[in-house]
Each structure stands twice: as C-alpha cells, then as structure tokens.
C-alpha cells in the first residue's frame, strides 16, 4: 500500500514538473487605433514576438496606458505585481492605466484579455495532500 502511494505521489510530482515549465508570452506594443498587429493579435499571431519569462513569479501581461491623447497597448512578460506597480506609476492627469490583466495558466495567454486563472496546480496540491494524509 505504501508503494502505491509513493508511486502516485511521484507521478503527480512529475506532472507538476511538466507544468512548471517556463512561461512564454507575446511581447509587443502599439498605439491604439492604427490597426497594428499588437492591438488586434487574433489575426496576427505569427507577426508578434514571443519571449520566455525568466522571472520567479512570471505572468503574461496585457495593459493599456493613456498618455495625454494617445493610448498604447503593451503585451509582455512581467512579474506578478505588474498591474499594481503600473497603477501607482501611471496615475496622473497626463497618464494613467486604463486596463491591466495578467495570466499564467498557459503559454501565450496574453493574446486577448484573460479573465480566468488556472486552478490546476491547486487541485493537484490538494490531491497530493489528501493522499499523503490517509
């Protein structure tokens, strides 16, 4: 029985290692309203640079910042607290963050405005906890 639990925990650990790979994100910027690939990425995925994230708490980010009368959209790899940091930095009558979203549930997840996050790792962690505490 102990061997079966050990085997199951080992398999789940290997599965976690597989999902612990480096995150890859789209990386671009564009001025909104000019029809550039970064603005509407759905039809231009091959035209946009992709970069691996090497931050400890990496996320793919997509955010819009208003600079006076222009709005820029950014897609890139950032650290997890990027939205809070940007809202503190760009918070005046001359520039402000209009929108900021992050994701880390899949490679290239910043192709649109992600609204969900993966709970896969939470479920696996709970499963391992329950198996080990039987």
N, CA and C of each residue as an Amber inpcrd file, in Angstrom:
protein
   402
   0.8250000  -1.1950000   0.0000000   0.0000000   0.0000000   0.0000000
   0.8710000   1.2610000   0.0000000   1.9580000   1.2320000   0.8010000
   2.8550000   2.3850000   0.8540000   3.4870000   2.6290000  -0.5090000
   3.8440000   1.5280000  -1.2090000   4.4750000   1.6620000  -2.5160000
   3.5230000   2.3090000  -3.5200000   2.2450000   1.9750000  -3.4460000
   1.2600000   2.5580000  -4.3600000   1.1180000   4.0580000  -4.1160000
   1.0980000   4.4560000  -2.8390000   1.0150000   5.8870000  -2.5150000
   2.2570000   6.6210000  -2.9960000   3.4170000   6.0020000  -2.7740000
   4.6660000   6.6230000  -3.2010000   4.7040000   6.7760000  -4.7230000
   4.2450000   5.7570000  -5.4360000   4.2030000   5.8200000  -6.8930000
   3.2570000   6.9240000  -7.3600000   2.0860000   7.0250000  -6.7440000
   1.1180000   8.0470000  -7.1250000   1.6470000   9.4490000  -6.8510000
   2.2550000   9.6420000  -5.6940000   2.8360000  10.9460000  -5.3630000
   3.9650000  11.2810000  -6.3320000   4.7800000  10.2900000  -6.6810000
   5.8730000  10.5230000  -7.6350000   5.3420000  10.9180000  -9.0050000
   4.2900000  10.2490000  -9.4590000   3.6970000  10.5940000 -10.7520000
   3.1110000  12.0000000 -10.7390000   2.4420000  12.3540000  -9.6510000
   1.8900000  13.7060000  -9.5470000   2.9950000  14.7480000  -9.5050000
   4.0960000  14.4280000  -8.8390000   5.2330000  15.3490000  -8.7940000
   5.8070000  15.5550000 -10.1910000   5.9540000  14.4730000 -10.9470000
   6.4600000  14.5900000 -12.3210000   5.5030000  15.3980000 -13.1910000
   4.2130000  15.2310000 -12.9590000   3.2250000  16.0180000 -13.6870000
   3.3690000  17.4950000 -13.3600000   3.6010000  17.8040000 -12.0970000
   3.8200000  19.1950000 -11.6940000   5.0790000  19.7580000 -12.3330000
   6.1180000  18.9610000 -12.4370000   7.3390000  19.4250000 -13.0890000
   7.0780000  19.7660000 -14.5480000   6.2620000  18.9520000 -15.1940000
   5.9270000  19.2240000 -16.5880000   5.2100000  20.5640000 -16.7210000
   4.2830000  20.8350000 -15.8040000   3.5350000  22.0820000 -15.8720000
   4.3120000  23.2460000 -15.2810000   5.4780000  23.0010000 -14.7430000
   6.2990000  24.0630000 -14.1840000   7.2840000  24.6270000 -15.1920000
   7.0450000  24.4110000 -16.4550000   7.9570000  24.8970000 -17.4900000
   7.9390000  26.4210000 -17.5520000   8.8880000  26.9590000 -18.2630000
   8.9890000  28.4010000 -18.4180000   7.8120000  28.9250000 -19.2350000
   7.2310000  30.0020000 -18.7630000   6.0940000  30.6260000 -19.4280000
   6.5690000  31.4270000 -20.6400000   5.8440000  31.3450000 -21.7320000
   6.1370000  32.1220000 -22.9340000   4.9900000  33.0970000 -23.1780000
   5.3360000  34.3600000 -23.4550000   4.3280000  35.4070000 -23.6460000
   4.5690000  36.1570000 -24.9470000   3.4840000  36.7110000 -25.4890000
   3.6330000  37.6520000 -26.5950000   4.2850000  38.9120000 -26.0590000
   5.0750000  39.5680000 -26.8960000   5.7560000  40.7930000 -26.4880000
   5.6820000  41.8140000 -27.6210000   4.9380000  42.8900000 -27.3740000
   4.8020000  43.9380000 -28.3860000   4.1890000  45.1780000 -27.7530000
   4.2050000  46.2630000 -28.5010000   3.4880000  47.4660000 -28.0930000
   3.0080000  48.1770000 -29.3400000   1.9030000  48.9060000 -29.1940000
   1.3430000  49.6320000 -30.3300000   0.4670000  50.7570000 -29.8250000
   0.3280000  51.7490000 -30.6470000  -0.6030000  52.8310000 -30.3780000
  -1.9870000  52.3670000 -30.8250000  -2.9780000  52.4870000 -29.9590000
  -4.3320000  52.0100000 -30.2430000  -4.9710000  52.8800000 -31.3260000
  -5.6810000  52.2310000 -32.2350000  -6.4140000  52.9400000 -33.2710000
  -5.7400000  52.9510000 -34.6260000  -4.5940000  52.2980000 -34.7360000
  -3.8680000  52.2900000 -36.0050000  -3.8730000  50.9200000 -36.6850000
  -4.5760000  49.9560000 -36.0990000  -4.7000000  48.6350000 -36.6990000
  -3.4290000  47.8130000 -36.7270000  -2.5010000  48.0980000 -35.8460000
  -1.2420000  47.3450000 -35.8010000  -1.4680000  45.9630000 -35.1900000
  -0.6280000  44.9790000 -35.5400000  -0.8160000  43.6130000 -35.0500000
  -0.9520000  43.4960000 -33.5300000  -0.2130000  44.2630000 -32.7690000
  -0.2670000  44.1460000 -31.3120000  -1.6320000  44.5370000 -30.7500000
  -2.3270000  45.4080000 -31.4560000  -3.6410000  45.8590000 -30.9880000
  -4.6890000  44.7650000 -31.1400000  -4.6980000  44.0950000 -32.2770000
  -5.6500000  43.0230000 -32.5480000  -4.8560000  41.7840000 -32.9240000
  -4.4080000  41.0770000 -31.9220000  -3.4480000  39.9930000 -32.1170000
  -4.0610000  38.7270000 -32.7290000  -5.3700000  38.5840000 -32.6680000
  -6.0180000  37.3470000 -33.1150000  -5.6470000  36.9710000 -34.5480000
  -5.5320000  37.9390000 -35.4210000  -5.2210000  37.6550000 -36.8250000
  -3.7410000  37.7910000 -37.1520000  -2.9160000  38.0730000 -36.1480000
  -1.5050000  38.3650000 -36.4020000  -0.5530000  37.5980000 -35.4780000
  -0.9400000  36.4360000 -34.9990000  -0.1080000  35.7360000 -34.0130000
   1.2890000  35.4180000 -34.5300000   1.4440000  35.2160000 -35.8170000
   2.7780000  34.9050000 -36.3430000   3.6400000  36.1530000 -36.5060000
   3.0240000  37.3260000 -36.4650000   3.7570000  38.5850000 -36.6190000
   4.2790000  39.1410000 -35.2940000   3.8920000  38.5580000 -34.1930000
   4.2090000  39.0970000 -32.8690000   5.3510000  38.2980000 -32.2420000
   6.3020000  38.9990000 -31.6420000   7.4180000  38.3360000 -30.9490000
   6.9100000  37.5380000 -29.7580000   7.5860000  36.4430000 -29.4840000
   7.2900000  35.6100000 -28.3200000   8.5590000  35.4980000 -27.4910000
   8.4270000  35.6860000 -26.1840000   9.5920000  35.6200000 -25.3040000
   9.3110000  34.7210000 -24.1080000  10.3340000  33.9900000 -23.6940000
  10.2350000  33.1870000 -22.4750000  10.4240000  34.0880000 -21.2680000
   9.6770000  33.8030000 -20.2230000   9.7640000  34.5830000 -18.9860000
  10.7640000  33.9210000 -18.0450000  11.5950000  34.7190000 -17.4410000
  12.5730000  34.1840000 -16.5060000  12.4170000  34.7670000 -15.1090000
  11.3070000  35.4670000 -14.8610000  11.0190000  35.9630000 -13.5210000
  10.6020000  34.7940000 -12.6320000  10.7880000  34.9510000 -11.3350000
  10.3550000  33.9160000 -10.4020000   8.8370000  33.7840000 -10.4120000
   8.1280000  34.8930000 -10.3470000   6.6600000  34.9050000 -10.3630000
   6.1720000  35.4770000 -11.6870000   6.5190000  34.8300000 -12.7690000
   6.2290000  35.3640000 -14.1000000   4.7540000  35.2700000 -14.4580000
   4.2960000  36.3020000 -15.1480000   2.9570000  36.3210000 -15.7250000
   3.0540000  36.9460000 -17.1120000   2.1170000  36.5870000 -17.9510000
   1.9600000  37.3050000 -19.2090000   1.0180000  38.4630000 -18.9140000
   1.3600000  39.6320000 -19.4000000   0.5530000  40.8180000 -19.1080000
   0.0840000  41.4780000 -20.3880000  -1.0780000  42.0860000 -20.2920000
  -1.5850000  42.9560000 -21.3470000  -2.1600000  44.1730000 -20.6400000
  -1.6890000  45.3420000 -21.0430000  -2.1740000  46.5560000 -20.3800000
  -2.2040000  47.7250000 -21.3480000  -3.1110000  48.6630000 -21.0650000
  -3.2510000  49.8770000 -21.8670000  -2.9580000  51.0730000 -20.9800000
  -2.1350000  51.9790000 -21.5050000  -1.7940000  53.1960000 -20.7720000
  -2.1290000  54.3930000 -21.6490000  -2.8360000  55.3400000 -21.0480000
  -3.1790000  56.5750000 -21.7400000  -2.1050000  57.6110000 -21.4590000
  -1.5490000  58.1570000 -22.5300000  -0.5590000  59.2330000 -22.4350000
  -1.1670000  60.4550000 -23.1190000  -1.7270000  61.3600000 -22.3700000
  -2.3690000  62.5260000 -22.9750000  -3.5110000  62.1040000 -23.8720000
  -3.3580000  62.3190000 -25.1830000  -4.4270000  61.9770000 -26.1250000
  -4.2150000  60.6350000 -26.8200000  -3.1270000  59.9510000 -26.5380000
  -2.8860000  58.6500000 -27.1770000  -2.9520000  57.5230000 -26.1470000
  -3.2600000  56.3470000 -26.6480000  -3.3440000  55.1460000 -25.8120000
  -2.4310000  54.0910000 -26.4190000  -1.5800000  53.5210000 -25.5990000
  -0.6950000  52.4380000 -26.0400000  -1.1130000  51.1340000 -25.3890000
  -1.0020000  50.0580000 -26.1520000  -1.2550000  48.7210000 -25.6260000
   0.0720000  47.9810000 -25.5730000   0.2830000  47.2590000 -24.4860000
   1.5210000  46.5100000 -24.2640000   1.1700000  45.0590000 -23.9700000
   1.9540000  44.1620000 -24.5070000   1.8630000  42.7340000 -24.1790000
   3.2840000  42.2940000 -23.8620000   3.4810000  41.6680000 -22.7130000
   4.8390000  41.2600000 -22.3620000   4.8330000  40.3240000 -21.1660000
   6.0190000  39.8170000 -20.8840000   6.2500000  39.0240000 -19.6860000
   6.6260000  39.9850000 -18.5650000   5.9880000  39.8350000 -17.4270000
   6.2440000  40.7160000 -16.2880000   6.2160000  39.9030000 -15.0010000
   6.5570000  40.5720000 -13.8910000   6.4150000  39.9430000 -12.5800000
   4.9620000  40.0660000 -12.1330000   4.5560000  39.2040000 -11.2260000
   3.1540000  39.0810000 -10.8420000   2.4960000  40.3850000 -10.3920000
   3.1950000  41.2910000  -9.7610000   2.5920000  42.5210000  -9.2580000
   2.5750000  43.6690000 -10.2400000   2.6590000  43.3840000 -11.5260000
   2.8030000  44.4400000 -12.5280000   1.6220000  45.4120000 -12.5500000
   0.4050000  44.9320000 -12.4050000  -0.7570000  45.8290000 -12.5010000
  -0.7700000  46.8530000 -11.3720000  -0.4640000  46.4180000 -10.1710000
  -0.4010000  47.3520000  -9.0460000   0.7270000  48.3570000  -9.2500000
   1.8820000  47.8820000  -9.6800000   3.0230000  48.7760000  -9.9000000
   2.7160000  49.8120000 -10.9780000   2.0720000  49.3840000 -12.0560000
   1.7300000  50.3190000 -13.1280000   0.6950000  51.3410000 -12.6780000
  -0.2920000  50.8860000 -11.9060000  -1.3270000  51.8270000 -11.4600000
  -0.7650000  52.8800000 -10.5140000   0.2870000  52.5370000  -9.7910000
   0.9450000  53.5270000  -8.9340000   1.8000000  54.4880000  -9.7620000
   2.4690000  53.9590000 -10.7720000   3.3750000  54.7710000 -11.5870000
   2.6190000  55.6990000 -12.5450000   1.5810000  55.1710000 -13.1780000
   0.8180000  55.9500000 -14.1530000  -0.5290000  56.3220000 -13.5500000
  -0.5390000  57.3850000 -12.7760000  -1.7410000  57.7890000 -12.0590000
  -1.7670000  59.3100000 -11.9390000  -1.9180000  59.9740000 -13.0750000
  -1.9710000  61.4350000 -13.0550000  -2.9220000  61.9110000 -14.1460000
  -3.0670000  63.2160000 -14.2570000  -3.9280000  63.7480000 -15.3120000
  -3.2890000  63.5970000 -16.6870000  -1.9960000  63.3200000 -16.7370000
  -1.2770000  63.2060000 -18.0070000  -1.1290000  61.7680000 -18.4910000
  -1.1230000  60.8250000 -17.5660000  -1.0260000  59.4230000 -17.9570000
  -1.6740000  58.5490000 -16.8990000  -2.3170000  57.4790000 -17.3710000
  -2.9830000  56.5660000 -16.4340000  -3.1740000  55.2000000 -17.0790000
  -3.2690000  54.1890000 -16.2290000  -3.5240000  52.8280000 -16.6850000
  -5.0240000  52.6930000 -16.9290000  -5.3900000  52.3150000 -18.1280000
  -6.8000000  52.1210000 -18.4620000  -7.2480000  50.6900000 -18.2070000
  -6.3360000  49.7470000 -18.4150000  -6.6780000  48.3350000 -18.2740000
  -5.3960000  47.5500000 -18.0520000  -5.4450000  46.5640000 -17.2000000
  -4.2860000  45.7080000 -16.9630000  -4.7760000  44.3390000 -16.5280000
  -4.3430000  43.3180000 -17.2400000  -4.7080000  41.9420000 -16.8990000
  -3.4680000  41.0690000 -17.0170000  -3.4110000  40.0520000 -16.1800000
  -2.3000000  39.1070000 -16.2220000  -2.8370000  37.6840000 -16.2660000
  -1.9820000  36.7850000 -16.7060000  -2.3360000  35.3700000 -16.7310000
  -1.0490000  34.5600000 -16.6820000  -1.1550000  33.3490000 -16.2070000
  -0.0030000  32.4490000 -16.2170000  -0.4410000  31.0030000 -16.3790000
  -1.6600000  30.8110000 -16.8610000  -2.2000000  29.4690000 -16.9740000
  -1.8330000  28.7530000 -18.2660000  -1.2460000  29.4710000 -19.2210000
  -0.8700000  28.8290000 -20.4740000   0.0960000  29.7320000 -21.2320000
   0.9330000  29.1410000 -22.0500000   1.8080000  29.9400000 -22.9030000
   0.9710000  30.8250000 -23.8170000   1.4580000  32.0190000 -24.0690000
   0.8280000  32.9810000 -24.9730000  -0.5950000  33.3320000 -24.5490000
  -0.8480000  33.2900000 -23.2490000  -2.1950000  33.5780000 -22.7490000
  -2.5350000  35.0610000 -22.8180000  -1.5750000  35.9150000 -23.1630000
  -1.8760000  37.3400000 -23.2760000  -2.2490000  37.7250000 -24.7080000
  -2.8730000  36.7790000 -25.4180000  -3.3280000  37.0710000 -26.7720000
  -4.6270000  37.8620000 -26.7630000  -5.3350000  37.8330000 -25.6610000
  -6.5560000  38.6210000 -25.5040000  -6.5840000  39.1140000 -24.0650000
  -7.7440000  39.4940000 -23.6030000  -7.8770000  39.9290000 -22.2110000
  -8.3280000  38.7430000 -21.3670000  -7.3990000  38.0300000 -20.7560000
  -7.7840000  36.8460000 -19.9760000  -8.5450000  37.2350000 -18.7200000
  -9.5900000  36.4890000 -18.4280000 -10.3970000  36.7550000 -17.2430000
 -10.3660000  35.6140000 -16.2480000  -9.7080000  34.5360000 -16.6080000
  -9.6970000  33.3890000 -15.7170000  -8.2760000  32.9850000 -15.4000000
  -8.1210000  32.2690000 -14.3250000  -6.8120000  31.7300000 -13.9870000
  -6.9450000  30.2330000 -13.7680000  -5.8800000  29.5290000 -13.9640000
  -5.8910000  28.0810000 -13.8400000  -5.9090000  27.6680000 -12.3810000
  -6.7320000  26.6680000 -12.0670000  -6.7350000  26.1250000 -10.7120000
  -6.1200000  24.7290000 -10.7060000  -5.5040000  24.3700000 -11.8170000
  -4.9320000  23.0380000 -11.9430000  -3.9460000  22.7240000 -10.8220000
  -2.9980000  23.6130000 -10.5640000  -1.9860000  23.3450000  -9.5420000
  -2.6000000  23.2430000  -8.1520000  -3.6450000  23.9990000  -7.8940000
  -4.3240000  23.9170000  -6.6000000  -4.9600000  22.5420000  -6.4340000
  -5.6230000  22.0550000  -7.4630000  -6.2730000  20.7450000  -7.3950000
  -5.2400000  19.6390000  -7.1920000  -4.1410000  19.6950000  -7.9240000
  -3.0880000  18.6850000  -7.7750000  -2.4960000  18.7420000  -6.3720000
  -2.2710000  19.9330000  -5.8440000  -1.7160000  20.0700000  -4.4920000
  -2.6550000  19.4830000  -3.4480000  -3.9380000  19.7430000  -3.5710000
  -4.9170000  19.1860000  -2.6300000  -4.9430000  17.6670000  -2.7400000
  -4.8710000  17.1440000  -3.9590000  -4.8640000  15.6930000  -4.1580000
  -3.6540000  15.0550000  -3.4810000  -2.4880000  15.6420000  -3.6670000
  -1.2810000  15.1200000  -3.0190000  -1.4270000  15.1710000  -1.5050000
  -1.9500000  16.2720000  -0.9860000  -2.1490000  16.4080000   0.4570000
  -3.0760000  15.3120000   0.9800000  -4.1870000  15.0730000   0.2880000
  -5.1420000  14.0580000   0.7330000  -4.5460000  12.6540000   0.6710000
  -3.7730000  12.3670000  -0.3560000  -3.1490000  11.0460000  -0.4850000
  -2.1320000  10.8240000   0.6250000  -1.3390000  11.8240000   0.9020000
  -0.2790000  11.6800000   1.9050000  -0.8110000  11.6280000   3.3280000
  -2.0060000  12.1140000   3.5580000  -2.5510000  12.1560000   4.9150000
  -3.6160000  11.1010000   5.1560000  -3.5840000  10.0230000   4.4170000
  -4.5360000   8.9180000   4.6470000  -4.0070000   7.9830000   5.6810000
